Amino acid sequence: MSGAGTQAARRAPVGSAEARPVSPLRAVIKRVAERTLSAAQVDRLALALRPRGLLVLAWHNVVPAGERVHGDASLHLPRDAFARQLDALARTHHVVPLAQAFERTGDDRPRAVITFDDACLGAVTAGVDELETRGLPATIFVAPGLLGTAPWWDELAGADGLDPSVREHALDVLGGRPDDVRAWGSSAGLARHDVPAHQHIATEDELRAAAGRPGITLAPHGWSHTSLPALSPDELEMELARPLAWLRERFANGLPWLAYPYGHTSAAVEDAVARAGYTGAFRVDGGAFVPSVARTRPFALPRLNVAAGVSDEGFRLRIAGVRRG
């Protein structure tokens, strides 16, 4: 590694291509514990505990009804579960557009921002349909260099998900560069699996259709979804500049906000993001934050990642701040 890669990367352990599976026993214990509180109790907690905070949520894909999933199951949330989560969020939070997240409103409920990473087809179709039905805004973070392709972390996954050793080599050695990961996978004899269409990254036309829906905005997720701390200074500058220019040339509602690919960042990366003209940048972990954090560390802002395996009760506890992760 050179340049930004010499800095210690901050990494999100949950909800990205490097997510680790939860044991069945632990999942059962969590679910039982979550169900000891009623939905009404949790909703009251959310209103009581988030009077001044801003909650930014991160989803990845929304699976249309009846479709199969292959790969990292934590990233692919069934549409009916997503709909229930939106309803729960709207009961307790004032959902605001990212561009207006720090403006004062007359609503005394805690505020929330909805975001999607990767621009998977299911998110920009089924997910956006659910948002439009409820009149809720959202921002989709897109890596333009991946449009129309299947994510490597799903292609190289087996029936039980992505092998931890494959994930480790792809991220720690290859920096998550999609072309390098696929080339290494071929040389190592790893099978590339067919990935359902809803898990593919949307095409430009599909993004344009989503961006034309009320309340939907787009923002960069890097250019090629490469781990930014692994890049040289020149590579990093290009990886940050290209997607911002691409969005500005094609979409009137592109925003100068960044979501770090894989959640990876470092002090050097954050300095480069500021120089590139971004307003702010998000990790994929860390939960809620108050507006003062946006002023002191605008290029390492936390989000609440929503993994597909979270129960309805667990989601309510997380948006109430009772549980983290």
C-alpha positions as CSV (number, residue, x, y, z in Angstrom):
1,M,0.0,0.0,0.0
2,S,1.1,3.6,-0.6
3,G,-0.3,7.0,-0.1
4,A,-3.6,6.9,1.8
5,G,-3.1,3.2,2.3
6,T,-0.4,3.8,4.8
7,Q,-3.0,5.1,7.2
8,A,-4.9,2.8,9.5
9,A,-8.2,2.2,7.9
10,R,-11.4,2.6,9.8
11,R,-13.6,-0.4,8.9
12,A,-17.3,-1.3,9.3
13,P,-17.6,-4.9,10.5
14,V,-21.3,-5.3,9.7
15,G,-23.4,-4.9,6.6
16,S,-20.8,-4.5,3.9
17,A,-19.0,-7.1,1.8
18,E,-16.9,-8.0,4.8
19,A,-19.8,-8.8,7.1
20,R,-19.3,-11.8,9.4
21,P,-22.2,-14.3,9.9
22,V,-24.1,-14.4,13.2
23,S,-24.3,-17.9,14.9
24,P,-27.8,-19.4,14.9
25,L,-27.8,-19.6,18.7
26,R,-26.9,-15.9,19.1
27,A,-29.5,-14.9,16.6
28,V,-32.2,-16.8,18.6
29,I,-31.1,-15.2,21.9
30,K,-31.1,-11.7,20.3
31,R,-34.6,-12.2,18.8
32,V,-36.1,-13.4,22.2
33,A,-34.5,-10.5,24.0
34,E,-35.8,-8.0,21.4
35,R,-39.4,-9.3,21.7
36,T,-39.6,-8.6,25.4
37,L,-40.5,-5.0,24.5
38,S,-43.7,-4.2,22.7
39,A,-43.7,-2.1,19.5
40,A,-45.5,0.6,21.4
41,Q,-42.9,0.7,24.2
42,V,-40.0,0.9,21.6
43,D,-41.8,3.6,19.7
44,R,-42.0,5.7,22.9
45,L,-38.3,5.0,23.6
46,A,-37.4,6.3,20.1
47,L,-39.3,9.5,20.7
48,A,-37.7,10.0,24.2
49,L,-34.1,9.1,23.3
50,R,-33.7,10.9,20.0
51,P,-34.9,14.5,20.6
52,R,-31.9,16.2,19.0
53,G,-30.1,13.4,17.1
54,L,-29.9,12.8,13.4
55,L,-30.2,9.2,12.4
56,V,-28.8,8.3,9.0
57,L,-29.7,4.7,7.9
58,A,-27.9,2.6,5.4
59,W,-29.6,-0.1,3.4
60,H,-28.1,-2.0,0.4
61,N,-30.6,-4.0,-1.6
62,V,-34.4,-4.5,-1.5
63,V,-35.5,-7.9,-2.8
64,P,-38.6,-8.0,-4.9
65,A,-41.3,-10.4,-3.8
66,G,-40.6,-14.0,-4.9
67,E,-37.0,-13.4,-6.0
68,R,-34.2,-15.6,-4.8
69,V,-30.9,-14.3,-3.3
70,H,-27.4,-15.5,-3.9
71,G,-24.4,-14.2,-2.0
72,D,-24.1,-12.0,1.0
73,A,-27.6,-12.4,2.5
74,S,-27.1,-9.6,5.0
75,L,-27.2,-7.1,2.1
76,H,-30.4,-8.2,0.5
77,L,-33.6,-7.2,2.5
78,P,-37.0,-8.6,1.4
79,R,-39.4,-6.0,0.2
80,D,-42.1,-6.7,2.8
81,A,-39.5,-6.3,5.6
82,F,-38.3,-3.0,4.1
83,A,-41.9,-1.8,4.0
84,R,-42.4,-2.6,7.7
85,Q,-39.2,-0.8,8.6
86,L,-40.2,2.3,6.7
87,D,-43.5,2.3,8.5
88,A,-41.8,2.0,11.9
89,L,-39.3,4.7,11.1
90,A,-42.1,7.1,9.9
91,R,-44.0,6.6,13.2
92,T,-41.1,7.9,15.3
93,H,-38.9,10.0,13.1
94,H,-39.3,12.9,10.7
95,V,-37.6,11.6,7.6
96,V,-35.8,14.4,5.8
97,P,-33.8,14.6,2.5
98,L,-30.0,14.5,3.0
99,A,-29.6,17.9,1.5
100,Q,-31.8,19.3,4.3
101,A,-30.6,17.2,7.1
102,F,-29.2,20.0,9.1
103,E,-32.0,22.6,8.6
104,R,-34.4,23.3,11.4
105,T,-37.9,22.0,11.0
106,G,-41.1,22.6,13.0
107,D,-41.4,18.9,13.7
108,D,-40.2,18.0,17.2
109,R,-39.6,14.4,16.4
110,P,-36.1,13.1,15.9
111,R,-34.9,13.3,12.3
112,A,-33.8,10.5,10.0
113,V,-32.2,10.2,6.6
114,I,-32.6,7.2,4.3
115,T,-29.7,6.1,2.2
116,F,-28.8,3.1,0.0
117,D,-25.3,2.0,-0.9
118,D,-24.3,0.4,-4.2
119,A,-27.5,1.3,-6.3
120,C,-28.6,-2.4,-6.6
121,L,-31.5,-2.8,-9.1
122,G,-33.8,-4.0,-6.4
123,A,-33.2,-0.9,-4.3
124,V,-33.8,1.5,-7.2
125,T,-37.0,-0.3,-8.2
126,A,-38.8,-2.1,-5.4
127,G,-37.1,0.1,-2.7
128,V,-38.0,3.3,-4.5
129,D,-41.5,2.1,-5.0
130,E,-42.0,1.7,-1.3
131,L,-40.5,5.1,-0.6
132,E,-42.7,6.8,-3.1
133,T,-45.8,5.1,-1.7
134,R,-45.0,6.8,1.6
135,G,-43.7,10.1,0.3
136,L,-40.3,9.5,1.9
137,P,-37.0,10.9,0.4
138,A,-33.8,9.0,0.1
139,T,-30.3,9.2,-1.4
140,I,-28.7,6.4,-3.5
141,F,-24.9,6.2,-3.4
142,V,-23.6,4.9,-6.7
143,A,-20.2,3.8,-8.1
144,P,-20.5,4.7,-11.8
145,G,-17.7,2.3,-12.8
146,L,-19.9,-0.7,-11.8
147,L,-23.1,0.2,-13.6
148,G,-24.8,-2.9,-14.9
149,T,-22.5,-5.4,-13.3
150,A,-22.9,-8.0,-10.6
151,P,-21.0,-7.3,-7.3
152,W,-17.9,-9.5,-6.9
153,W,-18.9,-10.3,-3.3
154,D,-22.1,-12.0,-4.6
155,E,-20.5,-13.5,-7.7
156,L,-17.7,-15.3,-5.7
157,A,-20.0,-16.3,-2.8
158,G,-21.1,-20.0,-2.4
159,A,-24.3,-21.3,-1.0
160,D,-23.2,-20.3,2.5
161,G,-22.1,-16.9,1.5
162,L,-18.6,-15.5,0.9
163,D,-15.8,-17.5,2.3
164,P,-14.0,-15.4,5.0
165,S,-10.6,-16.1,3.5
166,V,-11.8,-14.9,0.1
167,R,-13.2,-11.7,1.7
168,E,-9.9,-11.1,3.6
169,H,-7.7,-11.5,0.5
170,A,-10.0,-9.4,-1.7
171,L,-10.1,-6.5,0.8
172,D,-6.8,-6.6,2.6
173,V,-4.5,-7.7,-0.3
174,L,-6.4,-6.4,-3.4
175,G,-8.0,-3.4,-1.9
176,G,-11.5,-4.5,-3.0
177,R,-10.7,-3.5,-6.6
178,P,-13.4,-5.4,-8.5
179,D,-11.3,-6.2,-11.6
180,D,-8.4,-7.4,-9.5
181,V,-10.6,-9.5,-7.3
182,R,-12.3,-11.2,-10.3
183,A,-8.9,-11.9,-11.9
184,W,-7.5,-13.3,-8.8
185,G,-10.6,-15.4,-8.3
186,S,-10.2,-16.9,-11.8
187,S,-6.5,-17.7,-11.2
188,A,-7.4,-19.3,-7.9
189,G,-10.1,-21.5,-9.5
190,L,-13.0,-19.8,-7.7
191,A,-16.4,-20.3,-9.3
192,R,-18.3,-17.2,-10.5
193,H,-22.0,-17.7,-9.8
194,D,-25.0,-16.3,-11.5
195,V,-26.4,-13.5,-9.5
196,P,-30.1,-12.5,-9.7
197,A,-30.9,-9.4,-11.7
198,H,-32.1,-7.5,-8.7
199,Q,-28.6,-7.8,-7.1
200,H,-26.9,-6.3,-10.1
201,I,-25.9,-2.6,-10.0
202,A,-28.4,-0.6,-11.9
203,T,-27.7,0.8,-15.3
204,E,-27.6,4.5,-16.1
205,D,-31.1,4.4,-17.5
206,E,-32.4,2.6,-14.5
207,L,-30.8,5.1,-12.2
208,R,-32.3,7.9,-14.3
209,A,-35.7,6.4,-13.8
210,A,-35.2,6.2,-10.1
211,A,-33.8,9.8,-9.9
212,G,-36.9,11.0,-11.6
213,R,-39.1,9.8,-8.7
214,P,-40.1,12.4,-6.0
215,G,-37.5,12.8,-3.3
216,I,-34.8,10.6,-4.8
217,T,-31.3,12.0,-5.0
218,L,-27.9,10.4,-6.1
219,A,-24.5,10.7,-4.6
220,P,-21.0,9.1,-5.1
221,H,-19.9,5.8,-3.7
222,G,-16.4,6.2,-5.3
223,W,-15.9,5.4,-9.0
224,S,-15.1,1.7,-9.0
225,H,-16.0,0.7,-5.4
226,T,-12.4,0.3,-4.4
227,S,-11.2,0.6,-0.8
228,L,-10.0,4.2,-0.7
229,P,-7.2,3.8,1.8
230,A,-5.5,1.2,-0.5
231,L,-5.0,3.9,-3.3
232,S,-2.1,6.1,-4.1
233,P,-2.7,9.8,-3.8
234,D,-3.2,10.2,-7.5
235,E,-5.5,7.2,-7.7
236,L,-7.4,8.5,-4.7
237,E,-7.9,11.9,-6.3
238,M,-9.3,10.3,-9.5
239,E,-11.5,7.9,-7.6
240,L,-13.1,10.9,-5.8
241,A,-13.3,13.4,-8.7
242,R,-14.7,11.1,-11.4
243,P,-18.0,10.1,-9.8
244,L,-18.8,13.6,-8.7
245,A,-18.2,15.0,-12.2
246,W,-20.2,12.1,-13.7
247,L,-23.2,12.8,-11.6
248,R,-23.1,16.6,-12.2
249,E,-23.0,16.0,-16.0
250,R,-26.0,13.7,-16.0
251,F,-28.3,14.4,-13.1
252,A,-29.7,17.7,-11.7
253,N,-30.2,16.1,-8.3
254,G,-26.7,14.7,-7.7
255,L,-25.3,15.6,-4.3
256,P,-21.7,16.2,-3.2
257,W,-21.8,13.6,-0.4
258,L,-19.8,10.4,-0.3
259,A,-20.4,6.9,1.1
260,Y,-17.1,5.1,1.7
261,P,-16.8,1.9,-0.3
262,Y,-16.8,-1.0,2.2
263,G,-17.0,1.6,4.9
264,H,-13.2,2.0,4.7
265,T,-11.6,5.4,5.4
266,S,-8.5,7.0,7.1
267,A,-7.3,10.4,8.1
268,A,-5.6,10.8,4.7
269,V,-8.7,9.8,2.8
270,E,-10.8,12.2,4.7
271,D,-8.4,15.0,3.9
272,A,-8.6,14.1,0.2
273,V,-12.4,14.0,0.3
274,A,-12.5,17.5,1.7
275,R,-10.1,18.7,-1.0
276,A,-12.3,17.1,-3.7
277,G,-15.2,19.4,-2.8
278,Y,-17.5,17.1,-0.9
279,T,-19.8,18.4,1.7
280,G,-19.4,15.3,3.9
281,A,-18.9,11.6,3.9
282,F,-20.4,8.6,5.6
283,R,-19.1,5.4,7.2
284,V,-21.5,2.5,7.3
285,D,-21.5,2.0,11.0
286,G,-21.6,4.1,14.2
287,G,-25.3,4.7,14.7
288,A,-26.9,8.2,15.2
289,F,-25.1,11.5,15.8
290,V,-26.0,15.0,16.8
291,P,-25.5,18.0,14.4
292,S,-22.4,19.1,16.3
293,V,-20.6,16.0,15.1
294,A,-21.2,17.0,11.5
295,R,-19.3,20.3,12.2
296,T,-16.4,18.6,13.9
297,R,-16.0,15.5,11.8
298,P,-18.0,15.9,8.6
299,F,-16.0,13.4,6.6
300,A,-16.4,10.5,9.0
301,L,-20.1,10.6,9.8
302,P,-21.7,7.5,11.2
303,R,-24.7,5.7,9.9
304,L,-26.9,2.9,11.2
305,N,-26.4,-0.1,8.9
306,V,-29.6,-2.1,8.5
307,A,-28.7,-5.8,7.9
308,A,-31.2,-8.0,6.3
309,G,-31.3,-10.4,9.2
310,V,-32.6,-7.8,11.8
311,S,-36.0,-8.5,13.2
312,D,-38.8,-6.0,13.2
313,E,-38.4,-5.6,17.0
314,G,-34.6,-5.3,16.5
315,F,-35.0,-2.6,14.0
316,R,-37.2,-0.6,16.3
317,L,-34.7,-1.0,19.1
318,R,-31.9,0.2,16.9
319,I,-33.7,3.4,15.6
320,A,-34.6,4.1,19.3
321,G,-31.0,3.9,20.2
322,V,-31.5,1.0,22.6
323,R,-29.4,-1.3,20.5
324,R,-26.4,-0.6,18.3
325,G,-25.3,-2.9,15.5
